[in-house]
Amino acid sequence: MTTRLAGAWVALLLVLTALFAAGPALAATAATPPAGSTVPVGTTAPTGPDIAVSQAGNYPTTPNSYGNFSVSWASVGTADVTGITRLTVDLPPGLRTGGALMYSTPYDYTFEQTVSPDGRRLEATFRGTRVPGRGDFMKVQVSAGAERPSGVIRATVANRGDVDPADNVSTYTVNGPQQPAEVPYPPVVTGIGTATGPGAGGTAVTLTGTGLDTGFVLFGTAGATASHCTATQCTAITPGGSGSVPVTVVTPGGAADAPGGFAYTGPPPAPPAAPVVTGLNARGGPAQGGSSVYVLGRNLAGGTIAFGDAPAAHVSCGDSFCSSTSPAGSGTVHVTVTTAGGTSATVDADRFTYTDATAPAARRR
């Protein structure tokens, strides 16, 4: 028994050694739901989209030392998590970061990050669709100063559609006892200071309420071009838009709409460049649909996909790569991507041919 146990530990160490030696290329294929985010046996996943966050790694614990840790987030509900997902990492005194490395592939998403001037707060915006069971991670690089670091590292995740805030905060105590992460309170928005502005965007809007800290602001489905939230106030800069849209503050505790929303006046900004499709990874699939199809091209970020006139499912688009699942169909159709810049022109490279799985059986008769 002892020999078998020792052999198992040796095998595990060899696997871990190979993983770290392989670096980002191998790690990028290992994005899985974070530890502790799976549904326990005997319980059911929350009905609807649910996103969970966790963290683990090599934390610096001594003066003038370095380390890194992964912040992972995963779709653990019963429906896709889609749209903007916001992540934050707050470091205690004595630790700072220069940013995170994003390893997840394929690149069917967009990712942006900012770091505060003191290096103690990282904010990241991830936009993409994640089916239940799929996750992503970023690796945060950290360093300790001349003093022995101590305190709590707090990571959060927030998404407009998330139905369960209980798994949206993860904490790790450096050089101290570990404590369970809190369940954040839902936000409440009680007022909006400016309710109209030009379609070009750029209007400063102040929102008041409670439980707004660690939040971000949406105008319709578009994120504010800049926003900052305290517990009782958010300031945000409007993106371009048109018509009347809801204004929503999204925090790890949930989402809340401002009373009255925001009305754009005047013309909207010029549209972005139109999407261009240059190829598909699969040129055909069964008539009942369900094929995994990757779309290659340019200007695809935030797009939707159609096979002929039928919308694809589980669509997630980065700047030059989209993942999707084909709908049911027949014959040969064009696969197109639609964004705020328009719909991609049809070309030979976007043709997809449905096959009738029953045809061979009919001929055998």
C-alpha positions in Angstrom: 0.0 0.0 0.0 2.8 2.4 0.9 4.7 1.6 -2.3 1.6 2.2 -4.4 0.9 5.5 -2.7 4.5 6.7 -3.1 4.3 5.7 -6.8 1.1 7.8 -7.2 2.7 10.8 -5.7 5.8 10.5 -8.0 3.5 10.2 -11.0 1.5 13.3 -9.9 4.8 15.3 -9.5 5.9 14.3 -12.9 2.7 15.5 -14.5 2.8 18.8 -12.6 6.5 19.2 -13.6 5.6 18.7 -17.3 2.7 21.1 -17.1 4.8 24.0 -15.7 7.7 23.2 -18.0 5.4 23.4 -21.0 4.3 26.9 -20.0 1.4 28.9 -21.4 0.9 26.8 -24.5 -0.1 23.7 -22.4 -1.7 25.7 -19.6 -4.0 27.4 -22.2 -5.7 24.1 -23.0 -6.3 23.3 -19.3 -8.9 26.0 -18.6 -11.6 24.2 -16.5 -14.2 25.3 -13.9 -12.4 26.6 -10.8 -11.9 24.4 -7.8 -15.0 24.5 -5.6 -17.3 25.8 -8.3 -18.7 22.5 -9.4 -22.2 21.5 -8.0 -22.0 19.1 -5.1 -23.5 15.7 -5.5 -27.2 15.7 -4.5 -27.7 19.4 -5.4 -28.7 21.1 -8.6 -27.0 23.9 -10.5 -28.7 27.3 -10.3 -31.3 27.7 -13.0 -29.9 30.2 -15.5 -26.4 31.7 -16.1 -24.1 31.4 -13.1 -20.4 32.3 -13.1 -18.0 31.4 -10.3 -14.5 32.7 -9.4 -11.6 31.1 -7.6 -7.9 31.7 -7.1 -4.8 29.6 -6.4 -1.0 29.8 -7.0 2.3 30.8 -5.6 1.8 33.8 -3.3 4.8 35.8 -2.2 5.1 35.6 1.6 8.5 37.1 2.4 10.0 40.6 1.8 11.3 41.3 -1.7 9.9 38.2 -3.2 7.9 37.4 -6.3 5.1 35.1 -7.2 2.0 34.6 -9.4 -1.5 33.2 -8.9 -4.3 32.2 -11.3 -7.8 33.8 -11.1 -10.2 31.4 -12.7 -13.9 32.0 -13.6 -16.3 29.4 -15.1 -19.8 29.0 -16.2 -21.4 26.7 -13.7 -25.2 27.2 -14.2 -27.7 25.7 -16.6 -27.4 28.4 -19.4 -24.7 30.3 -21.2 -22.9 33.2 -19.6 -22.7 35.9 -22.2 -21.9 39.6 -22.6 -19.5 41.5 -20.4 -17.9 39.8 -17.5 -15.9 42.0 -15.1 -13.1 40.8 -12.8 -11.3 42.6 -10.1 -8.3 41.7 -7.9 -7.4 43.7 -4.8 -4.1 43.2 -3.1 -3.2 44.0 0.5 -0.5 46.5 1.5 3.0 45.2 0.7 2.0 43.5 -2.6 1.7 45.0 -6.1 1.1 43.8 -9.6 2.0 45.0 -13.1 -0.9 43.1 -14.6 -2.1 39.6 -15.6 -1.4 37.3 -18.5 -4.5 35.8 -20.3 -3.8 32.3 -21.4 -7.2 30.8 -22.5 -7.7 29.6 -26.0 -9.3 29.7 -28.5 -9.4 33.5 -28.8 -13.1 33.7 -29.2 -13.3 36.7 -26.7 -11.9 40.1 -26.0 -10.0 40.9 -22.9 -8.8 44.3 -21.5 -7.2 45.2 -18.2 -6.1 48.2 -16.2 -3.9 48.4 -13.0 -4.2 51.2 -10.5 -1.2 53.6 -10.1 -0.2 51.9 -6.8 -0.3 48.4 -8.3 -2.8 47.1 -5.8 -6.0 46.9 -7.9 -6.5 45.1 -11.2 -9.7 45.5 -13.2 -10.3 43.3 -16.3 -13.1 43.1 -18.8 -13.8 39.8 -20.6 -16.4 39.7 -23.3 -17.5 36.4 -24.7 -20.0 33.5 -24.3 -19.3 30.5 -22.1 -21.4 27.4 -22.1 -22.0 25.6 -18.8 -18.8 23.8 -17.8 -16.4 26.1 -19.7 -13.9 28.3 -17.9 -11.0 30.7 -18.4 -8.2 32.0 -16.3 -5.6 34.8 -16.0 -2.3 34.6 -14.2 -1.6 37.6 -12.0 2.1 38.5 -11.5 2.8 39.9 -8.0 5.8 41.2 -6.0 6.4 42.0 -2.3 8.1 45.1 -1.1 10.7 45.5 1.7 8.1 44.6 4.4 6.7 41.1 5.1 3.3 41.1 3.2 0.1 40.3 5.0 -3.6 40.7 4.4 -6.3 39.5 2.1 -6.2 39.1 -1.7 -9.8 39.5 -3.0 -10.9 38.4 -6.4 -14.4 39.1 -7.7 -16.5 38.4 -10.8 -19.7 40.0 -12.1 -21.9 39.5 -15.1 -25.3 41.1 -15.8 -27.1 37.7 -16.2 -25.6 35.9 -13.2 -28.3 34.4 -11.0 -26.2 33.3 -8.0 -23.8 35.7 -6.2 -22.7 33.1 -3.6 -19.7 32.1 -5.7 -18.6 35.6 -7.0 -15.9 36.4 -4.4 -12.7 34.5 -3.7 -10.2 35.4 -0.9 -6.8 34.3 0.2 -5.1 35.6 3.3 -1.3 36.0 2.9 0.6 35.0 6.1 -2.6 34.6 8.1 -5.6 32.2 8.7 -7.9 31.6 5.8 -11.5 32.8 6.1 -14.5 32.0 3.9 -15.3 34.7 1.3 -18.4 36.8 1.9 -21.5 36.7 -0.2 -21.9 40.2 -1.5 -25.1 42.2 -1.0 -27.2 43.1 -4.1 -26.8 46.7 -5.4 -29.6 49.2 -5.3 -29.7 52.3 -7.6 -31.8 55.1 -6.3 -30.9 58.0 -8.7 -29.3 59.1 -11.9 -27.8 62.6 -12.2 -27.8 63.0 -16.0 -30.5 61.3 -18.1 -29.7 62.6 -21.6 -26.7 63.2 -23.8 -25.4 63.1 -27.3 -25.4 60.0 -29.4 -21.6 60.3 -29.9 -21.2 59.4 -26.2 -18.8 61.1 -23.7 -21.4 62.3 -21.2 -20.5 62.0 -17.5 -23.3 60.3 -15.5 -23.5 60.0 -11.7 -25.5 57.1 -10.2 -26.4 56.9 -6.5 -27.5 54.0 -4.3 -26.1 51.4 -2.0 -24.0 48.3 -2.5 -22.4 49.7 -5.7 -18.7 49.1 -4.8 -16.8 46.8 -7.2 -19.4 47.6 -9.8 -19.4 48.6 -13.5 -22.0 50.4 -15.5 -23.9 49.3 -18.7 -25.8 51.6 -21.0 -28.1 49.1 -22.7 -25.7 46.2 -23.4 -22.6 48.4 -23.9 -20.2 49.1 -21.2 -19.4 52.6 -20.1 -16.1 53.8 -21.6 -14.9 54.5 -18.1 -16.6 54.0 -14.7 -15.7 54.1 -11.0 -17.9 52.9 -8.2 -17.8 53.4 -4.4 -20.4 51.9 -2.0 -22.9 54.7 -2.7 -21.9 56.3 -6.0 -20.8 55.4 -9.5 -19.4 57.8 -12.1 -19.5 56.7 -15.7 -18.9 58.0 -19.2 -21.5 57.1 -21.8 -20.5 55.1 -24.9 -22.0 56.0 -28.2 -25.6 55.0 -28.8 -29.1 55.9 -29.9 -32.6 56.0 -28.5 -33.5 55.3 -24.9 -31.5 52.6 -23.0 -31.6 51.2 -19.5 -28.6 52.1 -17.2 -27.5 49.2 -15.1 -24.9 48.9 -12.3 -23.5 45.3 -12.2 -21.6 44.1 -9.1 -20.6 40.7 -7.7 -23.9 40.9 -5.7 -26.2 41.3 -8.8 -27.5 44.0 -11.1 -29.8 47.0 -10.6 -31.3 49.4 -13.1 -31.3 53.2 -12.6 -34.8 54.8 -12.5 -35.7 56.2 -15.9 -32.7 55.1 -17.9 -30.7 57.3 -20.4 -31.9 58.9 -23.6 -29.4 59.6 -26.4 -30.0 62.7 -28.5 -28.6 63.5 -32.0 -26.9 61.1 -34.4 -25.0 58.1 -33.1 -21.3 57.7 -33.7 -20.0 56.4 -37.1 -20.2 52.6 -37.2 -17.1 50.5 -36.9 -15.6 48.6 -39.8 -17.8 45.9 -41.2 -17.0 42.3 -40.3 -15.2 40.1 -42.9 -15.3 36.3 -43.0 -12.3 34.6 -44.5 -12.9 30.9 -43.6 -14.5 28.2 -41.6 -12.9 25.2 -39.8 -15.7 23.0 -41.0 -17.4 23.3 -44.4 -20.3 21.0 -43.6 -22.3 19.2 -41.0 -25.5 17.1 -40.3 -28.9 18.6 -41.2 -30.0 18.4 -37.5 -27.3 20.9 -36.6 -25.1 20.7 -33.5 -21.7 21.0 -35.3 -19.0 23.0 -33.7 -18.0 25.7 -36.3 -15.2 28.2 -36.0 -15.3 31.3 -38.1 -12.2 33.2 -39.0 -12.0 36.8 -40.2 -11.6 40.4 -39.2 -13.6 42.9 -37.1 -15.7 40.1 -35.6 -15.7 41.1 -31.9 -19.1 41.0 -30.3 -20.7 39.5 -33.4 -23.7 37.2 -33.9 -23.6 34.4 -36.5 -26.2 33.1 -38.9 -26.2 30.0 -41.1 -28.3 31.3 -44.0 -31.2 32.9 -42.1 -30.9 30.7 -39.0 -29.0 32.0 -36.0 -26.2 29.9 -34.6 -26.1 28.9 -30.9 -23.4 29.5 -28.3 -21.7 32.3 -30.3 -18.6 33.9 -28.9 -16.5 36.2 -31.0 -13.1 37.8 -30.6 -11.5 40.2 -33.1 -10.6 37.5 -35.6 -12.1 34.3 -34.3 -15.6 33.1 -33.4 -16.9 29.8 -32.0 -20.4 28.7 -32.7 -22.8 25.7 -32.9 -24.7 25.2 -36.2 -28.5 25.3 -36.2 -30.5 22.8 -38.2 -30.7 23.4 -41.9 -30.5 22.0 -45.4 -28.5 22.6 -48.6 -25.6 25.0 -48.9 -25.8 28.3 -47.0 -23.5 31.2 -46.3 -22.2 31.7 -42.7 -22.3 35.4 -41.9 -21.3 37.5 -38.9 -23.2 40.6 -37.9 -21.8 43.4 -35.7 -22.5 47.1 -35.1 -20.6 47.6 -38.3 -23.0 45.6 -40.4 -23.1 42.0 -41.8 -20.2 40.3 -43.6 -20.4 40.0 -47.4 -21.0 36.5 -48.6 -18.0 34.8 -50.2 -17.1 31.2 -51.3 -15.0 30.7 -48.1 -18.1 31.0 -45.9 -20.2 28.3 -47.5 -21.5 25.5 -45.3 -23.2 22.4 -46.7 -25.7 20.4 -44.7 -25.7 16.6 -45.2 -28.8 14.4 -44.9 -27.8 11.6 -42.5 -30.8 9.5 -43.7 -29.8 9.5 -47.4 -27.4 6.5 -47.3 -30.0 4.4 -45.5 -32.7 5.3 -48.1 -30.4 4.3 -51.0 -29.7 0.9 -49.3 -33.4 0.1 -49.5 
